Amino acid sequence: MAFLEMKNLVKCFGAATAVENFSLEIREGEFMSFLGGSGCGKTTTLRMIAGFEQPTEGSIRIGGAEVSNLPANKRGVGMVFQNYALFPNMTVHKNIAFGLMVMGWKTADIEHRVEEMLALIHMEEFRERYPHQMSGGQQQRVALARALAPKPKILLLDEPLSALDAKIRTRLREEIRAIQRQMGITTVYVTHDQEEALSLSDRIVVMRAGKIEQVGTPFEIYNRPANAFVASFIGTLNILDAHVVDAQRGQLLVEGQEVMACGPVPSGQVKLSLRPEMLSLGTHPSNENQLRGQLSNVIFLGSIVRLVIGTGSREIFLDTFNTPKLELPSVGSPVSIGFPREACLVME
């Protein structure tokens, strides 16, 4: 049963439609991410859930109750912003306590709850520090604690890690997920970072131009994209032009070379998509398909080595693990790319 339900949401700003016909059900305790590029409507949708924007059309229900016309402070949601939004003249303790004071909590209950939140984010020794005395990651932890302190029904996070450096971002997203699981709170997370969405989420909503393109688990979104946009937006993808020779058998012609897909495919001209990690050099019994080309570049990406292989008019990325014993052909050498039928994602 849905705990947070959005039905036929529309949001217009003058003549521009930011969100169009958005319908989604989120289960209690679920971690849902809205993923998409700038201007796709993900933050606008989050702000409608929070009560900062009113829908032009449609409804929002939380726990079965209609909240579309309720003000933000009556919806039972906690919000974490990209820019932290901490009060600069208040200590960590007072920042976390502020919302509880406004809600009329008793002093003893406020103190107890603030201590709980400080322990949750492992910042007990920072209680008397001011925001300017802390790093960005520490400030965002405080912002998270402040949002959770009033015991909201839903936690909303609007690109909370985008201002942080890579290592802090990775560590903090792990902490956010651990806290969310510990508390069991329904969470909606907005991001343009596909790695964040894939690593954090129970399910992901991929958005484009105010509409939902696909809803699914990270595994489904990555391995079974609903369309070419999702396939190209999530992860690195090789997209090749292909001519269908036999649609029923899945026989294609790519750069003059035969490729067999895993089953029937659309007829005519299609796009063949291949993930770099599904490809390998040379021949192997499990790789029914082979494409011939020439190694044009080698790119070291830490644990991954990316090979760039020219095959006529296109270049193909092939990813392999970096090991001390890795031996690669020299740039300019002819190579063969192998891949199984299951690696072929064919779209019109």
N, C-alpha and C positions, 0 to 999 in steps of 0.2 A: 504493500500500500504506500502511496506517495505521501511524503511528509511535507515537501515543498512542491507545489504544482503551479506551473505557468501555462495559461491556455490562450492561444491566439493573440499574444502580445504584439502590439504595434506601437511604435514611438516615432512621432514626426516632429521635426523642428522646422516650422514654416512649411515650405514645399518639399523639403528633404526628408526622406524616410530613413531613419537610423536603424530601426528594428522592424522586421516584417514577418507577421504570422509565426511568431515564436511560441512553440508548445513543447513543454518538457516536464517530466515527473522525476523528482529526486527522492530517493528513499532515506529514511531516518538513519543517521550515522554514516551516510555515504560521503565520499570525497569526490566532488565533481569539478572538473576544470573546464572553463571556457577558453578555447584556443583559437587564435586567428591573428591576422595582421592588423595594422593600424586602420581604424575606421570601419572595422567589420561589425561593430555593435556590441561587443562583449562587455565593455565597461558600462555602456548605457543600460544594458540588461541588468547588470549587477546593481546599478544605482536605482533601478525600478524595484528590485527586490528589497533594497535597503529603505526605500521611501524617499530618496532624494530627488527622484524623477517620477512623475505620474504618467502611467500608460495613456496613450491616445485612445487605444482600444485594448480589450482583453482583460483578464483577471489573474490575480496572484492569490494563492491560498497557502497558509502555513498551518500545519496540524489540522487541516480541515476547515479552518476559519478564513473567510475572505478578508484580505488586508489591503486591497488595492487603494482604498481611500483613507487608510490610517496614516497618521504622521509617523516619521521614522522612529521616534522615541516610544511608540506604542506597539511596535512590531516584534520586539524580542530578538533583535539581530545585533551582532557585534561586527564592527567594521575595522579592518586594518588597511591603511592607505599606503600608497607608494612612497610618499614623502614623510612618513612617520606621524606627522601632525601632533607631536607632543607639545605640551605647554612649556615654553622655554624657561619660565620663571618658577617652575615647580620641580621639586625633587622627584626621583623615581617613585618613591612611596606616595607622594601626593598626586602624581599623574595617575597611578593605578587606582587610588582611592577616590578621585574626583567624581567619577560617574556614580559611585555608590553613595556618596554624599548627596548628590543631586536627587537620587532616587529615594533618599530618606532612610537609608540603613542606619541602624544603631552603631554608635562608635565602636563598641566591642566587636560587633560583627564585621565592621569594616576592617579593623585591625587584623582580625583572624583571616579574613579573605585575602587581604594584601599579603600577609605572610605566606599563605598558600600559593598565591601567584608568583611571588618571588622565588619560592622553592621550586615551582614548576619550571621556571625559566633559568634556574640555577644562578640567580643574581642577588642573593641575600645581602652580600657585602656592598652592593651598589645602591642600597635604599636611600641614602642621603645625597647621592650625586645628582647633578643637573644634566639635562640632555647634552649640552656643549662639552661636558666632561667625559663623554662616552663615544665609542666608535659607532659607525652606521649599523653594524650588526647588533650591537648591544641596544641601540635605540629601537630597532625593529622588534627585538624581544620584548621590550617594555611596552611597545604599542600592541603587541599580541596579548600580553598579560592584561593590559587595560581593557581590550576588547572582550576578553574572556571573563573578567572579574564579575560582571553582573549576571553571570550564568545565562547567556543568551541561548535561544533555541537554535539559531543558525549563525555560523561564522562566515563572514564574507571577507575575501582578501583581494585587493585590486593591485596586481603586479607588485607585491610587497618586496621583492628581492631585486628588482631591476636596477636599483642604484648601487648595488653592492658588487665587490669584485668576485671573480669566479670561485675562489676557494671558500670564501665566507658564504657565498650564495649556496654552494653545494652543501656545506655543513648545516646552514640554517634551514634549508628545505627538508633535510632529514629530521631536524628537531621539530619542525612544524608538523610533519607527518606523524612523528612519534607522539606528540602532544594530542593531536587530533584523535589518534587511535586510543590513547589513554582515557580521554574524556568522552569519546564516542559521540562527538558533536557533528551534526550535519554541516558540511563545509562546501562553499562555492569559491573557486579560486580562478581568477582571471590572469592570463599570461599570453604573451606572444612567443614564449620560449618553448619549443616542442619538447626539449629534454626535460624541462620542469614538469610539463604536463604528463609525459610518459612515465616519469619516475614517481610522481606523487599520487596519481589519480586512481580511483576505482573505475570511473568512466570519464570520457572526454567528449565534449561537444566541439566539433570543428565548425567554425563560422566563417562566412564570407558575405559581404554586402548586406549585413543585417539578417541573414537567413542561416538556418542550420543545414550544413552539408552532410554531416554524419554524426551519430551518437554511438559510442561503443567503448569497450574496454581498450586499454592501451594495445593489447595484443591484436584485437580486431581492427583497430584503426590502422595499425602499422602493417599488418599482414593481409588484411582483407579490406582495403580502402573502397569506398562506395563509388568513387568516380576519379577522373584524372586529376582534379584539383586536390583532393585529399591525398592521393598517391604522391603528387609532387610536393605538397606542402610538408608532409611528414617524412623526415629522414632524407637521405640523399638517394636520388633515383636516376637511372639511365633511361631516357625515353627515346626510342628508335622508331622510325617510320618502317612500316611493314606492309607487304601485299599478301593477302590471303589467297593461297593456292587451292586449299581444300578446307572449307569452313567446318565440316563435320568432323574431320580427323584432326583439326587444329594445326594444319600445315601452313607455314608462313615462309615468305621470302624476305630476308633482311640483308641489304647491301649485296644482293645477288647470291646469298647463302641461305640454305634451308634451315629452318628452325621449327621444332615441333612443340606445341603447347600441350597442356595437360588434358584438354578436352575440346569440345566444339567452341568455335570463336565466331564473332560477327564476320560477315563477308565484306569484300571490298578492301579499301585502304584502312588500316588500323594503326594504333600506337602499341608498341611492345615495350613494357616497362620492366626493368631488371634492377634489383637491389645490388649494390656493390659487394656486399658480404656473401651473396649467393653465388658469386662467380669464383672460379679458380683457374690457375694457369695449367696448361697441359691437358692430357686426357685422363679420364677416370671412369671406371665402369658405371658409376651412378650418374654420370653426366652424359645424357643422351645427345645434348646439343653442343656444337663447336662453332665458334666464330674465329676466323683468322684475322690477324691485324699486326700492327707494329707498335712496339713499346715507345711512347714518345716522351714520357716523364715519370719520375718517381717522387712522391711527396711523402715525407715522414711526418706523421701525426701522433707521435708518442707511441702508444701501444699498438697503433694501427699504421700500416704502410699502404698508401694509396697509389696504385699504378694507373697511369693514363695511357690508354691503348687506342690508337687510331684504326678505324675500320672503314676505309673509304671516306665518306663525307662526314662521318661522326666520330666523336671520341667517347670511349667507355671508361668509367671508373671501376676499378677492381680493388677491393680491400682485403688485405691479409694481415694476420697477426705478426707483430714485430718480435722476433726471437733472436737470440745471439747467433743461432745457426742458420738464419734466413739467407738464402742465396737467390739472387734475382738476375735475370738476363740484363745485359747492358742496353742502355737507351739506343734505339734504332734497330734492335733485333726483331725479327719476325717472331710472333708468339701466337698461341692458340688459347682462346678463352672457352672454358667448359662450364656448363650449367645444366641442372636437371630440368625436366619439363615443368615441375612444380614452381620453378623460379619465374616462369613466364606469366606476367600480368598483362592481359590483352584488353584494350579498351578502344571503343570507336573514336 
